[in-house]
Amino acid sequence: MTVTIFDRFLPKLKEVITKQGFLTPTKTQSAVFNHIMNKKNLLLVAPTGSGKTEAVIFPVFDYFLRHRQKKTGINILYITPLRALNRDIFRRIIDLGNEKEIKIKINIRHGDTSQYERRKQLLKPPDMLIITPETLQAILPAPKFKEHLKTIEWVIIDEIHELVDSKRGSQLSVALERLKDLTKREFTRIGLSATIGSPQKIANFLVGNREVEIVNLEFEKQYEFKIEYPKILESDKKIAQNLKCKAEMASRIRRLVELIETHKSTLIFVNTRQEAEVLASLMTILNPNFKFGVHHGSLSKSVRIEAENRFKKNEIKALIATSSMELGIDVGSIDLVVQFRSPKQVTRLIQRVGRSGHKIGKISKGILLTTNVDDICESYIIVKKALNHELEEIKIHENALDVLAHQIVGILRDKGSTTAKDIFSIVKRSYIFRNLSVTKFKELLEFLKSQNVIWEENDFNLIKPRRGIFQYYFNSLSMIPDIRNFKIINATTKKIIGTLDDKYVAVSGKVGSLFIMRGKSWKILSVDDEEEKIIVGEKYKESSEIPRWLGEQIPVPFSIANEVGKLRNKIQTGLKSNGNINQLFEDSIIDSDAISEIKSLFQKQISEKLDIGTDQTIVTECFDNYLIIHACFGLKENETLARVIGALLETRFRVNIGLRVDPYRIILIFPFEFAHPKIIEESILETNPEHLDSILEITLKNTNLFRYKFYQIARKFNVIAKKVSFNSLNMKGLVKIFRNTPLYEETMRDLGLEKINLAITKKIFRKIHDGEIRFKNIIRPKSKGPTPFGLAGLEWLIPKDFILTKNTKGIILDTIKKRLLNTQVKLFCMYCYRWERINTISLLPEKPECPKCNSRFLAVLHFANTELKKAINLKQRNQKLSKEEKKMIQTAQKSANLVLNYGKIAIIVLAARGIGPTTTVRILEKNYDSKNEEELFLDILEAERRFERTRQFWDSK
């Protein structure tokens, strides 16, 4: 009989493990067993579905059972970034602990845990507590609960890769050192990570300067990838007519349905919530009986859980999801993952496709459905890197000052009073703050002192908290930004069509701005910050404005974009020499239709003798008021480059310039026709790369992007109260006040990590100066429009396959007509004052009359209006009327006069939102008839939109 590691467990634990269905140990369990039994700090890196949790829990339970102490207290702390703590894995752990043979008490605690459960945990602490990082922050300084934490022996951090590159992780890193200070001894730290590109960095994050073992099983997993560009079939053209979309999009929907139908369980990943909703909408139209679910962050928790459960039970064959499904949520056995569009990053592809073949030894199968040439090339580079295990390096928030301020306050909450030296020593043990200087630390203490957060004496040899420190600490318990959601209301239908977060509203949500949601282009008509709603109208007329996709783009890193540039160079060379590019691609990875699409676009560009942007060539292209800079440097890098170039050109031309950026091009939009492409190269050559820091700071600090980030960080510093909205503040003045403070410095640092890449941009500048990167310039006549590659870039920023092509104008007019005709109004006779009735407009005759006196002098009121009759009664009794009552009667008389002269059509116009008698007169003066009914409803719509834009200036309509 073969002896396994299970035989080294206590017999009662082995019995329980066997009962749970674990008959033989997995490779993962065997790999970590000795490390854990010897109580070594450990980072386990393994693919999704390799049983990481059980691999560490079993030996930890064995150690606990062998060394169980009689005194009360928590022994095992399990920290997970997931706020949804109802995962099957936790239920299985709890069930395991509940087995009578071992009786290990396990509790879960998070923000929604009832007070009753919390009190039970306080009176009788569990042996193992499952929490989020935020919960740890909450219980660390709690006087009674901290006694239960002193007995901690093990800390297990699940999905640690999700925390390392965020401020949640930075905060947790210091919290672990505070916990160590509380226990007054070392505890064993175990981190569980999916496949990631920086295992040593994650291990350092986990333990600080302590010893740690890394068990990396990422190479054990096998993946099978295929890149497809669905060819348009005759049937797709019919589908396109049915779906009211382009044939290219129809072909992808058709292929998607084929893949779902030929597999048992398919998980479809998209990059944005909007893509998820649009795909779901089109698939529903194609086949209303098709059973699938949708899963993304804007959906409620209950809806997401229902989708997960139905998918796991095979009640639905497919689930369309965003990154909300990347984490280890158990949705059962998946035999295919479809990635719609490029996943943008290698790590993201590995983690997403790893959800299929979710059993040990199974091959994870993923198909990438691409939409254009950039998408195809990018996907190909990402797949090649995935197969070669070339994953992106993780970037961490080193020395984040808002996190540090919060943790200083936390340590004071823990200790009551202490010294700067003591706080500094705790913080420095954290890997995140290992390079923190004494000078920077003292500057932050001085700032906290100036804000009346702390009190000190003798040059911080004694530090005490000031009143209000409790609020300071618990207001910033989570480093996840506090985000308000604005309801988006269709001005035509008055229905809510979705939500926008306050970040988008702050940075891009100006009146007149365009965005895309649910596959349609919308224009913002008004923003109500107090009521948190945005009124929008469908943009159906042709416009030179470029609508934006909602949600932030997933950043394509320089390493991928630059490889795409190299691939472009090879394709261009191959087509110019022998016309063949098949040898550049592995047909086992990419289908022939995708290669044909690449060849077609490149040949169009080459046939016009036009240059193509590569890793060594920047192509500038002018047409009309657009300047497109083709640069294969990545999203953050192009964002940085765009802001520098924009600043240089705005200084030169003294005008505001619009910017749009993707990983392969920068689009500059001028208020005049632009035909000076050489200016870009000249401007870069005139600029010292070492001056980019100051240029960027000057440029960034005047943007809404900077101000909103400043606003978010100021809230974490408790400089701005939680309830105060962005738009209610003079942010420009506030930034000026805090110009030379840690708050300003942290905003710049944060943007430098999250939004821009100054280091790479400096290298690009130097290569341009040294001639390693050269410029090619193209000027296009307005009649020709952009080059084939330029047009492809505009379509990247405006994904036309997601914009429905049905006569949008007709839809709007039908909708507003239906809404107005179905509106209920109250008609009140202003001649006899004896008749009133609520009517649906569609049921009214063309010339409505009062049945009491046969007069057509009828006022149009809101159906709930009872105030007019009261005012009329006062007037009839010769009693004094208020200004409001006089105005109400005058308005009613004006509307009645309109009904007298125009009949039912006046009632229709008066029923519209924000349209009073004065506006109605202006509309009806055009004398509409049945032939120009469309013009009437267009004028009503425009009047409604005008009201939404200006309503804040009016007391009433």
FENTA-V467326 format. One record per residue. N is the residue number from 0. BURIAL is + if it has 24 or more other ideal C-beta (glycine too) atoms within 12 Angstrom, else -. Layout:
BEGIN
N:BURIAL + N:BURIAL
END
This chain:
BEGIN
0:- + 1:- + 2:- + 3:- + 4:+ + 5:+ + 6:- + 7:- + 8:+ + 9:+ + 10:- + 11:- + 12:+ + 13:+ + 14:- + 15:+ + 16:+ + 17:- + 18:- + 19:+ + 20:- + 21:+ + 22:- + 23:- + 24:+ + 25:+ + 26:+ + 27:+ + 28:+ + 29:+ + 30:+ + 31:+ + 32:+ + 33:- + 34:+ + 35:+ + 36:+ + 37:- + 38:+ + 39:+ + 40:+ + 41:+ + 42:+ + 43:+ + 44:+ + 45:+ + 46:+ + 47:+ + 48:+ + 49:+ + 50:+ + 51:+ + 52:+ + 53:+ + 54:+ + 55:+ + 56:+ + 57:+ + 58:+ + 59:+ + 60:+ + 61:+ + 62:+ + 63:+ + 64:+ + 65:- + 66:- + 67:+ + 68:- + 69:- + 70:- + 71:- + 72:+ + 73:+ + 74:+ + 75:+ + 76:+ + 77:+ + 78:+ + 79:+ + 80:+ + 81:+ + 82:+ + 83:+ + 84:+ + 85:- + 86:+ + 87:- + 88:+ + 89:+ + 90:- + 91:+ + 92:+ + 93:+ + 94:- + 95:+ + 96:+ + 97:- + 98:+ + 99:- + 100:- + 101:+ + 102:- + 103:+ + 104:+ + 105:+ + 106:+ + 107:+ + 108:+ + 109:+ + 110:- + 111:- + 112:+ + 113:- + 114:- + 115:- + 116:- + 117:+ + 118:- + 119:- + 120:+ + 121:+ + 122:- + 123:- + 124:+ + 125:+ + 126:+ + 127:+ + 128:+ + 129:+ + 130:+ + 131:+ + 132:+ + 133:+ + 134:+ + 135:+ + 136:+ + 137:+ + 138:+ + 139:+ + 140:+ + 141:+ + 142:- + 143:- + 144:+ + 145:+ + 146:- + 147:+ + 148:+ + 149:+ + 150:+ + 151:+ + 152:+ + 153:+ + 154:+ + 155:+ + 156:+ + 157:+ + 158:+ + 159:+ + 160:+ + 161:+ + 162:+ + 163:+ + 164:+ + 165:+ + 166:+ + 167:+ + 168:+ + 169:+ + 170:+ + 171:+ + 172:+ + 173:+ + 174:+ + 175:+ + 176:+ + 177:+ + 178:+ + 179:+ + 180:+ + 181:+ + 182:+ + 183:- + 184:- + 185:+ + 186:+ + 187:+ + 188:+ + 189:+ + 190:+ + 191:+ + 192:+ + 193:+ + 194:+ + 195:+ + 196:+ + 197:+ + 198:+ + 199:- + 200:+ + 201:+ + 202:+ + 203:+ + 204:+ + 205:+ + 206:+ + 207:+ + 208:- + 209:+ + 210:- + 211:+ + 212:+ + 213:+ + 214:+ + 215:+ + 216:+ + 217:+ + 218:- + 219:+ + 220:+ + 221:- + 222:+ + 223:+ + 224:+ + 225:+ + 226:+ + 227:+ + 228:+ + 229:+ + 230:- + 231:+ + 232:- + 233:- + 234:- + 235:+ + 236:- + 237:- + 238:+ + 239:+ + 240:- + 241:+ + 242:+ + 243:+ + 244:+ + 245:+ + 246:+ + 247:+ + 248:+ + 249:+ + 250:+ + 251:+ + 252:+ + 253:+ + 254:+ + 255:+ + 256:+ + 257:+ + 258:+ + 259:+ + 260:- + 261:- + 262:+ + 263:- + 264:+ + 265:+ + 266:+ + 267:+ + 268:+ + 269:+ + 270:+ + 271:+ + 272:+ + 273:+ + 274:+ + 275:+ + 276:+ + 277:+ + 278:+ + 279:+ + 280:+ + 281:+ + 282:+ + 283:- + 284:+ + 285:+ + 286:- + 287:- + 288:- + 289:- + 290:+ + 291:+ + 292:+ + 293:+ + 294:+ + 295:+ + 296:+ + 297:+ + 298:+ + 299:- + 300:- + 301:- + 302:- + 303:+ + 304:+ + 305:- + 306:+ + 307:+ + 308:+ + 309:+ + 310:+ + 311:+ + 312:- + 313:- + 314:- + 315:+ + 316:+ + 317:+ + 318:+ + 319:+ + 320:+ + 321:+ + 322:+ + 323:+ + 324:+ + 325:+ + 326:+ + 327:+ + 328:+ + 329:+ + 330:+ + 331:+ + 332:- + 333:+ + 334:+ + 335:+ + 336:+ + 337:+ + 338:+ + 339:+ + 340:+ + 341:+ + 342:+ + 343:+ + 344:+ + 345:+ + 346:+ + 347:+ + 348:+ + 349:+ + 350:+ + 351:+ + 352:+ + 353:+ + 354:+ + 355:+ + 356:+ + 357:+ + 358:- + 359:+ + 360:- + 361:+ + 362:- + 363:+ + 364:+ + 365:+ + 366:+ + 367:+ + 368:+ + 369:+ + 370:+ + 371:+ + 372:+ + 373:+ + 374:+ + 375:+ + 376:+ + 377:+ + 378:+ + 379:+ + 380:+ + 381:+ + 382:+ + 383:+ + 384:+ + 385:+ + 386:+ + 387:- + 388:- + 389:+ + 390:+ + 391:+ + 392:- + 393:+ + 394:+ + 395:+ + 396:+ + 397:+ + 398:+ + 399:+ + 400:+ + 401:+ + 402:+ + 403:+ + 404:+ + 405:+ + 406:+ + 407:+ + 408:+ + 409:+ + 410:+ + 411:+ + 412:+ + 413:+ + 414:+ + 415:- + 416:- + 417:+ + 418:+ + 419:+ + 420:- + 421:+ + 422:+ + 423:+ + 424:- + 425:+ + 426:+ + 427:+ + 428:+ + 429:+ + 430:+ + 431:+ + 432:+ + 433:+ + 434:- + 435:+ + 436:- + 437:- + 438:- + 439:+ + 440:+ + 441:+ + 442:+ + 443:+ + 444:+ + 445:+ + 446:+ + 447:+ + 448:+ + 449:- + 450:+ + 451:- + 452:+ + 453:+ + 454:- + 455:+ + 456:- + 457:- + 458:- + 459:+ + 460:- + 461:- + 462:+ + 463:+ + 464:+ + 465:- + 466:- + 467:- + 468:+ + 469:- + 470:- + 471:+ + 472:+ + 473:+ + 474:+ + 475:+ + 476:+ + 477:+ + 478:+ + 479:+ + 480:+ + 481:+ + 482:+ + 483:+ + 484:- + 485:+ + 486:+ + 487:+ + 488:+ + 489:+ + 490:+ + 491:+ + 492:+ + 493:+ + 494:- + 495:- + 496:+ + 497:+ + 498:+ + 499:+ + 500:+ + 501:+ + 502:+ + 503:+ + 504:+ + 505:+ + 506:+ + 507:+ + 508:+ + 509:- + 510:+ + 511:- + 512:+ + 513:+ + 514:+ + 515:+ + 516:+ + 517:+ + 518:+ + 519:+ + 520:+ + 521:+ + 522:+ + 523:+ + 524:+ + 525:+ + 526:+ + 527:+ + 528:- + 529:- + 530:- + 531:+ + 532:+ + 533:+ + 534:+ + 535:+ + 536:+ + 537:+ + 538:+ + 539:+ + 540:- + 541:- + 542:- + 543:- + 544:+ + 545:+ + 546:+ + 547:+ + 548:+ + 549:+ + 550:+ + 551:+ + 552:+ + 553:+ + 554:+ + 555:+ + 556:+ + 557:+ + 558:+ + 559:+ + 560:+ + 561:+ + 562:+ + 563:+ + 564:+ + 565:+ + 566:+ + 567:+ + 568:+ + 569:+ + 570:+ + 571:+ + 572:- + 573:+ + 574:+ + 575:- + 576:- + 577:- + 578:- + 579:- + 580:+ + 581:- + 582:- + 583:+ + 584:+ + 585:- + 586:- + 587:- + 588:+ + 589:+ + 590:+ + 591:- + 592:+ + 593:+ + 594:+ + 595:- + 596:+ + 597:+ + 598:+ + 599:+ + 600:+ + 601:+ + 602:+ + 603:- + 604:+ + 605:+ + 606:- + 607:- + 608:- + 609:+ + 610:+ + 611:+ + 612:+ + 613:+ + 614:+ + 615:+ + 616:+ + 617:+ + 618:+ + 619:+ + 620:+ + 621:+ + 622:+ + 623:+ + 624:+ + 625:+ + 626:+ + 627:+ + 628:+ + 629:+ + 630:+ + 631:+ + 632:+ + 633:+ + 634:+ + 635:+ + 636:+ + 637:+ + 638:+ + 639:+ + 640:+ + 641:+ + 642:+ + 643:+ + 644:+ + 645:+ + 646:+ + 647:+ + 648:+ + 649:+ + 650:- + 651:- + 652:- + 653:- + 654:- + 655:- + 656:+ + 657:+ + 658:+ + 659:+ + 660:+ + 661:+ + 662:+ + 663:+ + 664:+ + 665:+ + 666:+ + 667:+ + 668:+ + 669:+ + 670:- + 671:- + 672:- + 673:+ + 674:- + 675:- + 676:+ + 677:- + 678:+ + 679:+ + 680:+ + 681:- + 682:+ + 683:+ + 684:- + 685:- + 686:+ + 687:- + 688:+ + 689:- + 690:- + 691:+ + 692:- + 693:- + 694:+ + 695:+ + 696:+ + 697:- + 698:+ + 699:+ + 700:+ + 701:- + 702:+ + 703:+ + 704:+ + 705:+ + 706:+ + 707:+ + 708:+ + 709:+ + 710:+ + 711:+ + 712:+ + 713:+ + 714:+ + 715:+ + 716:+ + 717:+ + 718:+ + 719:+ + 720:- + 721:- + 722:- + 723:- + 724:+ + 725:+ + 726:+ + 727:- + 728:+ + 729:- + 730:+ + 731:- + 732:- + 733:+ + 734:+ + 735:- + 736:- + 737:+ + 738:- + 739:- + 740:+ + 741:+ + 742:+ + 743:+ + 744:+ + 745:+ + 746:+ + 747:+ + 748:+ + 749:+ + 750:+ + 751:+ + 752:+ + 753:+ + 754:+ + 755:+ + 756:+ + 757:+ + 758:- + 759:+ + 760:+ + 761:+ + 762:- + 763:+ + 764:+ + 765:- + 766:+ + 767:+ + 768:- + 769:- + 770:- + 771:- + 772:+ + 773:- + 774:+ + 775:+ + 776:+ + 777:+ + 778:+ + 779:+ + 780:- + 781:- + 782:- + 783:- + 784:- + 785:+ + 786:+ + 787:+ + 788:+ + 789:+ + 790:+ + 791:+ + 792:+ + 793:+ + 794:+ + 795:+ + 796:+ + 797:+ + 798:+ + 799:+ + 800:+ + 801:+ + 802:+ + 803:+ + 804:- + 805:- + 806:- + 807:+ + 808:- + 809:- + 810:- + 811:+ + 812:+ + 813:- + 814:+ + 815:+ + 816:+ + 817:- + 818:+ + 819:+ + 820:+ + 821:- + 822:+ + 823:+ + 824:+ + 825:+ + 826:+ + 827:+ + 828:+ + 829:+ + 830:+ + 831:- + 832:+ + 833:- + 834:+ + 835:+ + 836:+ + 837:- + 838:+ + 839:- + 840:+ + 841:- + 842:- + 843:+ + 844:- + 845:- + 846:- + 847:+ + 848:+ + 849:+ + 850:- + 851:- + 852:- + 853:- + 854:+ + 855:+ + 856:+ + 857:+ + 858:+ + 859:+ + 860:+ + 861:+ + 862:- + 863:- + 864:+ + 865:- + 866:- + 867:+ + 868:+ + 869:- + 870:+ + 871:+ + 872:- + 873:- + 874:- + 875:- + 876:- + 877:- + 878:- + 879:- + 880:- + 881:- + 882:- + 883:- + 884:- + 885:- + 886:- + 887:+ + 888:+ + 889:- + 890:+ + 891:+ + 892:+ + 893:+ + 894:+ + 895:+ + 896:+ + 897:+ + 898:+ + 899:+ + 900:- + 901:+ + 902:+ + 903:+ + 904:+ + 905:+ + 906:+ + 907:+ + 908:+ + 909:+ + 910:+ + 911:+ + 912:+ + 913:+ + 914:+ + 915:+ + 916:+ + 917:+ + 918:+ + 919:+ + 920:- + 921:- + 922:+ + 923:+ + 924:- + 925:- + 926:- + 927:+ + 928:- + 929:- + 930:- + 931:- + 932:- + 933:- + 934:- + 935:+ + 936:+ + 937:+ + 938:+ + 939:+ + 940:+ + 941:+ + 942:+ + 943:+ + 944:+ + 945:+ + 946:+ + 947:+ + 948:+ + 949:- + 950:+ + 951:- + 952:- + 953:- + 954:- + 955:- + 956:+
END
